[in-house]
Amino acid sequence: MKTIGAAKFKEHRCAALIGSLRNKIKIRGDILTTGVRWSESSQVNAKKG
């Protein structure tokens, strides 16, 4: 019997779970952002004071 580490097992299980959701969920909007708007000038002012 072949053995694998716990991390590798978890990785394979997660991949199988995500694969099983294919074509069953819809993503709306931009999934790579938090939705929080900011500007560089507000970041600079926050650091100053």
Contact map, one row per residue, 1 for C-alpha under 8 A:
1110000000000000000000000000000000000000000000000
1111000000000000000000000000000000000000000000000
1111100000000000000000000000000000000000000000000
0111110110000000000000000000000000000000000000000
0011111110000000000000000000000000000000000000000
0001111111000000000000000000000000000000000000000
0000111111100000000000000000000000000000000000000
0001111111110000000000000000000000000000000000000
0001111111111000000000000000000000000000000000000
0000011111111100000000000000000000000000000000000
0000001111111110000000000000000000000000000000000
0000000111111111000000000000000000000000000000000
0000000011111111100000000000000000000000000000000
0000000001111111110000000000000000000000000000000
0000000000111111111000000000000000000000000000000
0000000000011111111100000000000000000000000000000
0000000000001111111110000000000000000000000000000
0000000000000111111111000000000000000000000000000
0000000000000011111111000000000000000000000000000
0000000000000001111111000000000000000000000000000
0000000000000000111111111000000000000000000000000
0000000000000000011111111000000000000000000000000
0000000000000000000011111100000000000000000000000
0000000000000000000011111100000000000000000000000
0000000000000000000011111110000000000000000000000
0000000000000000000000111111000000000000000000000
0000000000000000000000001111101000000000000000000
0000000000000000000000000111111000000000000000000
0000000000000000000000000011111000000000000000000
0000000000000000000000000001111110000000000000000
0000000000000000000000000011111111000000000000000
0000000000000000000000000000011111000000000000000
0000000000000000000000000000011111110000000000000
0000000000000000000000000000001111110000000000000
0000000000000000000000000000000011111000000000000
0000000000000000000000000000000011111100000000000
0000000000000000000000000000000000111110000000000
0000000000000000000000000000000000011111011000000
0000000000000000000000000000000000001111111000000
0000000000000000000000000000000000000111111100000
0000000000000000000000000000000000000011111110000
0000000000000000000000000000000000000111111111000
0000000000000000000000000000000000000111111111100
0000000000000000000000000000000000000001111111110
0000000000000000000000000000000000000000111111111
0000000000000000000000000000000000000000011111111
0000000000000000000000000000000000000000001111111
0000000000000000000000000000000000000000000111111
0000000000000000000000000000000000000000000011111
